[in-house]
């Protein structure tokens, strides 16, 4: 199976529909933590919804419109990163992440996002990577900052999350900025 080392015990790999059982078990372990800021925990509640979610991303991958990757530590799925939106025609994509609490604080999401961003800019010729986060999600905002993204603004009360209107911060990184920040 294709995977990329993030650390000695952590690997990044494509999440596919046949991972639905593992994905559901991971979501069950981290549901409260993951669901605090993103809808993923509310979307994946049983084996059918886990399979449907991953099948949706398999379709997006086939259509070159999105991708999803898991992060395993010691062989256990603990989180992931994705291109929620991927638009080669405009050169814009949106990256995102989630992680269960046991894996937080190790820099895994930042490492995984660097792999995705390198691929988007270097292999696919994308021009802009966006990052969206709740202003209350300090960990996600910290990832955007570590990746060298620029905060562009706030979409005020632009969506409902668990019945409450939420703001969304928009961060971005442009290909020339990424290239200038990378070691030669």
BANUDREN-392476 format. One record per residue (C-alpha): z, x, y; residue in three letters. Coordinates in nm, 2 decimals, always signed. Layout:
# residues N
<r Z="Z" X="X" Y="Y" r="ALA"/>
...
***
This chain:
# residues 184
<r Z="+0.00" X="+0.00" Y="+0.00" r="UNK"/>
<r Z="-0.08" X="+0.12" Y="+0.35" r="UNK"/>
<r Z="+0.22" X="+0.21" Y="+0.56" r="UNK"/>
<r Z="+0.33" X="+0.45" Y="+0.83" r="UNK"/>
<r Z="+0.65" X="+0.65" Y="+0.85" r="UNK"/>
<r Z="+0.87" X="+0.56" Y="+1.15" r="UNK"/>
<r Z="+1.17" X="+0.77" Y="+1.04" r="UNK"/>
<r Z="+1.28" X="+0.92" Y="+0.71" r="UNK"/>
<r Z="+1.38" X="+0.58" Y="+0.57" r="UNK"/>
<r Z="+1.18" X="+0.34" Y="+0.79" r="UNK"/>
<r Z="+0.81" X="+0.23" Y="+0.74" r="UNK"/>
<r Z="+0.57" X="+0.02" Y="+0.93" r="UNK"/>
<r Z="+0.33" X="-0.19" Y="+0.71" r="UNK"/>
<r Z="+0.09" X="-0.49" Y="+0.74" r="UNK"/>
<r Z="+0.27" X="-0.82" Y="+0.68" r="UNK"/>
<r Z="+0.05" X="-1.05" Y="+0.46" r="UNK"/>
<r Z="+0.09" X="-1.40" Y="+0.32" r="UNK"/>
<r Z="+0.21" X="-1.26" Y="-0.02" r="UNK"/>
<r Z="+0.52" X="-1.12" Y="+0.16" r="UNK"/>
<r Z="+0.63" X="-1.48" Y="+0.24" r="UNK"/>
<r Z="+0.94" X="-1.47" Y="+0.02" r="UNK"/>
<r Z="+1.06" X="-1.14" Y="+0.16" r="UNK"/>
<r Z="+0.98" X="-1.26" Y="+0.51" r="UNK"/>
<r Z="+1.18" X="-1.57" Y="+0.46" r="UNK"/>
<r Z="+1.48" X="-1.38" Y="+0.32" r="UNK"/>
<r Z="+1.47" X="-1.14" Y="+0.62" r="UNK"/>
<r Z="+1.45" X="-1.44" Y="+0.86" r="UNK"/>
<r Z="+1.75" X="-1.60" Y="+0.69" r="UNK"/>
<r Z="+1.95" X="-1.28" Y="+0.73" r="UNK"/>
<r Z="+1.87" X="-1.25" Y="+1.10" r="UNK"/>
<r Z="+1.80" X="-1.61" Y="+1.21" r="UNK"/>
<r Z="+2.07" X="-1.65" Y="+1.47" r="UNK"/>
<r Z="+2.01" X="-1.31" Y="+1.63" r="UNK"/>
<r Z="+1.63" X="-1.34" Y="+1.62" r="UNK"/>
<r Z="+1.63" X="-1.70" Y="+1.74" r="UNK"/>
<r Z="+1.85" X="-1.63" Y="+2.04" r="UNK"/>
<r Z="+1.54" X="-1.54" Y="+2.25" r="UNK"/>
<r Z="+1.22" X="-1.61" Y="+2.04" r="UNK"/>
<r Z="+1.09" X="-1.92" Y="+1.85" r="UNK"/>
<r Z="+1.01" X="-1.72" Y="+1.53" r="UNK"/>
<r Z="+1.34" X="-1.81" Y="+1.37" r="UNK"/>
<r Z="+1.28" X="-2.18" Y="+1.43" r="UNK"/>
<r Z="+0.92" X="-2.16" Y="+1.29" r="UNK"/>
<r Z="+1.00" X="-1.98" Y="+0.96" r="UNK"/>
<r Z="+1.26" X="-2.20" Y="+0.79" r="UNK"/>
<r Z="+1.13" X="-2.23" Y="+0.42" r="UNK"/>
<r Z="+0.88" X="-2.06" Y="+0.19" r="UNK"/>
<r Z="+0.59" X="-2.29" Y="+0.30" r="UNK"/>
<r Z="+0.65" X="-2.22" Y="+0.67" r="UNK"/>
<r Z="+0.68" X="-1.84" Y="+0.61" r="UNK"/>
<r Z="+0.36" X="-1.84" Y="+0.42" r="UNK"/>
<r Z="+0.19" X="-2.05" Y="+0.68" r="UNK"/>
<r Z="+0.30" X="-1.82" Y="+0.96" r="UNK"/>
<r Z="+0.18" X="-1.51" Y="+0.78" r="UNK"/>
<r Z="-0.15" X="-1.69" Y="+0.68" r="UNK"/>
<r Z="-0.20" X="-1.77" Y="+1.05" r="UNK"/>
<r Z="-0.18" X="-1.40" Y="+1.13" r="UNK"/>
<r Z="-0.41" X="-1.31" Y="+0.84" r="UNK"/>
<r Z="-0.66" X="-1.54" Y="+1.00" r="UNK"/>
<r Z="-0.60" X="-1.38" Y="+1.34" r="UNK"/>
<r Z="-0.65" X="-1.04" Y="+1.18" r="UNK"/>
<r Z="-0.98" X="-1.15" Y="+1.02" r="UNK"/>
<r Z="-1.09" X="-1.30" Y="+1.36" r="UNK"/>
<r Z="-0.98" X="-0.98" Y="+1.55" r="UNK"/>
<r Z="-0.74" X="-1.20" Y="+1.75" r="UNK"/>
<r Z="-0.39" X="-1.07" Y="+1.65" r="UNK"/>
<r Z="-0.20" X="-0.87" Y="+1.39" r="UNK"/>
<r Z="+0.14" X="-0.86" Y="+1.24" r="UNK"/>
<r Z="+0.34" X="-0.57" Y="+1.09" r="UNK"/>
<r Z="+0.67" X="-0.54" Y="+0.92" r="UNK"/>
<r Z="+0.94" X="-0.27" Y="+0.94" r="UNK"/>
<r Z="+1.12" X="-0.18" Y="+0.63" r="UNK"/>
<r Z="+1.43" X="+0.03" Y="+0.61" r="UNK"/>
<r Z="+1.52" X="+0.16" Y="+0.27" r="UNK"/>
<r Z="+1.27" X="-0.08" Y="+0.12" r="UNK"/>
<r Z="+1.41" X="-0.39" Y="+0.29" r="UNK"/>
<r Z="+1.22" X="-0.59" Y="+0.56" r="UNK"/>
<r Z="+1.43" X="-0.58" Y="+0.87" r="UNK"/>
<r Z="+1.19" X="-0.67" Y="+1.15" r="UNK"/>
<r Z="+0.84" X="-0.64" Y="+1.28" r="UNK"/>
<r Z="+0.60" X="-0.59" Y="+1.56" r="UNK"/>
<r Z="+0.28" X="-0.78" Y="+1.64" r="UNK"/>
<r Z="-0.01" X="-0.84" Y="+1.86" r="UNK"/>
<r Z="+0.05" X="-1.20" Y="+1.94" r="UNK"/>
<r Z="-0.27" X="-1.20" Y="+2.14" r="UNK"/>
<r Z="-0.56" X="-0.96" Y="+2.09" r="UNK"/>
<r Z="-0.87" X="-1.00" Y="+2.30" r="UNK"/>
<r Z="-1.13" X="-0.72" Y="+2.26" r="UNK"/>
<r Z="-1.37" X="-0.89" Y="+2.50" r="UNK"/>
<r Z="-1.13" X="-0.87" Y="+2.79" r="UNK"/>
<r Z="-0.96" X="-0.55" Y="+2.67" r="UNK"/>
<r Z="-0.62" X="-0.72" Y="+2.68" r="UNK"/>
<r Z="-0.35" X="-0.78" Y="+2.42" r="UNK"/>
<r Z="+0.01" X="-0.88" Y="+2.40" r="UNK"/>
<r Z="+0.26" X="-0.69" Y="+2.19" r="UNK"/>
<r Z="+0.59" X="-0.83" Y="+2.07" r="UNK"/>
<r Z="+0.87" X="-0.76" Y="+1.83" r="UNK"/>
<r Z="+1.18" X="-0.89" Y="+1.64" r="UNK"/>
<r Z="+1.45" X="-0.73" Y="+1.45" r="UNK"/>
<r Z="+1.76" X="-0.84" Y="+1.25" r="UNK"/>
<r Z="+2.09" X="-0.71" Y="+1.38" r="UNK"/>
<r Z="+2.15" X="-0.46" Y="+1.10" r="UNK"/>
<r Z="+1.85" X="-0.26" Y="+1.21" r="UNK"/>
<r Z="+1.91" X="-0.28" Y="+1.59" r="UNK"/>
<r Z="+1.98" X="+0.03" Y="+1.80" r="UNK"/>
<r Z="+1.78" X="+0.28" Y="+1.59" r="UNK"/>
<r Z="+1.47" X="+0.29" Y="+1.81" r="UNK"/>
<r Z="+1.26" X="+0.14" Y="+1.53" r="UNK"/>
<r Z="+1.08" X="-0.12" Y="+1.76" r="UNK"/>
<r Z="+1.00" X="+0.15" Y="+2.02" r="UNK"/>
<r Z="+0.85" X="+0.37" Y="+1.75" r="UNK"/>
<r Z="+0.65" X="+0.09" Y="+1.59" r="UNK"/>
<r Z="+0.52" X="-0.03" Y="+1.93" r="UNK"/>
<r Z="+0.41" X="+0.33" Y="+2.01" r="UNK"/>
<r Z="+0.20" X="+0.32" Y="+1.69" r="UNK"/>
<r Z="+0.05" X="-0.02" Y="+1.79" r="UNK"/>
<r Z="-0.02" X="+0.09" Y="+2.15" r="UNK"/>
<r Z="-0.18" X="+0.42" Y="+2.04" r="UNK"/>
<r Z="-0.41" X="+0.22" Y="+1.81" r="UNK"/>
<r Z="-0.49" X="-0.05" Y="+2.07" r="UNK"/>
<r Z="-0.59" X="+0.21" Y="+2.33" r="UNK"/>
<r Z="-0.71" X="+0.49" Y="+2.12" r="UNK"/>
<r Z="-0.90" X="+0.32" Y="+1.84" r="UNK"/>
<r Z="-0.99" X="-0.02" Y="+1.99" r="UNK"/>
<r Z="-1.05" X="+0.08" Y="+2.35" r="UNK"/>
<r Z="-0.82" X="-0.19" Y="+2.49" r="UNK"/>
<r Z="-0.73" X="-0.16" Y="+2.86" r="UNK"/>
<r Z="-0.41" X="-0.35" Y="+2.89" r="UNK"/>
<r Z="-0.11" X="-0.42" Y="+2.67" r="UNK"/>
<r Z="+0.13" X="-0.70" Y="+2.79" r="UNK"/>
<r Z="+0.49" X="-0.76" Y="+2.69" r="UNK"/>
<r Z="+0.67" X="-1.08" Y="+2.75" r="UNK"/>
<r Z="+1.04" X="-1.12" Y="+2.73" r="UNK"/>
<r Z="+1.32" X="-1.35" Y="+2.84" r="UNK"/>
<r Z="+1.51" X="-1.20" Y="+3.13" r="UNK"/>
<r Z="+1.82" X="-1.25" Y="+2.92" r="UNK"/>
<r Z="+1.68" X="-1.03" Y="+2.64" r="UNK"/>
<r Z="+1.80" X="-0.69" Y="+2.76" r="UNK"/>
<r Z="+1.70" X="-0.52" Y="+2.44" r="UNK"/>
<r Z="+1.34" X="-0.63" Y="+2.47" r="UNK"/>
<r Z="+1.32" X="-0.54" Y="+2.83" r="UNK"/>
<r Z="+1.47" X="-0.19" Y="+2.74" r="UNK"/>
<r Z="+1.18" X="-0.14" Y="+2.49" r="UNK"/>
<r Z="+0.93" X="-0.23" Y="+2.77" r="UNK"/>
<r Z="+1.09" X="+0.03" Y="+2.99" r="UNK"/>
<r Z="+1.10" X="+0.30" Y="+2.72" r="UNK"/>
<r Z="+0.73" X="+0.24" Y="+2.66" r="UNK"/>
<r Z="+0.66" X="+0.31" Y="+3.03" r="UNK"/>
<r Z="+0.56" X="-0.05" Y="+3.11" r="UNK"/>
<r Z="+0.56" X="-0.19" Y="+3.46" r="UNK"/>
<r Z="+0.74" X="-0.52" Y="+3.53" r="UNK"/>
<r Z="+0.48" X="-0.74" Y="+3.70" r="UNK"/>
<r Z="+0.68" X="-1.05" Y="+3.76" r="UNK"/>
<r Z="+0.85" X="-1.36" Y="+3.62" r="UNK"/>
<r Z="+0.70" X="-1.69" Y="+3.51" r="UNK"/>
<r Z="+0.97" X="-1.93" Y="+3.61" r="UNK"/>
<r Z="+1.08" X="-2.19" Y="+3.36" r="UNK"/>
<r Z="+0.74" X="-2.17" Y="+3.18" r="UNK"/>
<r Z="+0.85" X="-2.27" Y="+2.84" r="UNK"/>
<r Z="+1.11" X="-2.46" Y="+2.64" r="UNK"/>
<r Z="+1.33" X="-2.27" Y="+2.39" r="UNK"/>
<r Z="+1.58" X="-2.47" Y="+2.19" r="UNK"/>
<r Z="+1.56" X="-2.75" Y="+2.45" r="UNK"/>
<r Z="+1.63" X="-2.53" Y="+2.76" r="UNK"/>
<r Z="+1.37" X="-2.42" Y="+3.02" r="UNK"/>
<r Z="+1.33" X="-2.05" Y="+3.01" r="UNK"/>
<r Z="+1.18" X="-1.78" Y="+3.24" r="UNK"/>
<r Z="+0.95" X="-1.51" Y="+3.10" r="UNK"/>
<r Z="+0.92" X="-1.16" Y="+3.24" r="UNK"/>
<r Z="+0.57" X="-1.01" Y="+3.22" r="UNK"/>
<r Z="+0.54" X="-0.63" Y="+3.17" r="UNK"/>
<r Z="+0.23" X="-0.43" Y="+3.11" r="UNK"/>
<r Z="+0.08" X="-0.09" Y="+3.04" r="UNK"/>
<r Z="-0.27" X="+0.02" Y="+3.12" r="UNK"/>
<r Z="-0.47" X="+0.27" Y="+2.91" r="UNK"/>
<r Z="-0.48" X="+0.54" Y="+3.18" r="UNK"/>
<r Z="-0.10" X="+0.52" Y="+3.22" r="UNK"/>
<r Z="-0.05" X="+0.56" Y="+2.85" r="UNK"/>
<r Z="-0.30" X="+0.85" Y="+2.83" r="UNK"/>
<r Z="-0.12" X="+1.03" Y="+3.12" r="UNK"/>
<r Z="+0.22" X="+0.98" Y="+2.96" r="UNK"/>
<r Z="+0.12" X="+1.11" Y="+2.62" r="UNK"/>
<r Z="+0.16" X="+1.47" Y="+2.52" r="UNK"/>
<r Z="-0.16" X="+1.67" Y="+2.51" r="UNK"/>
***
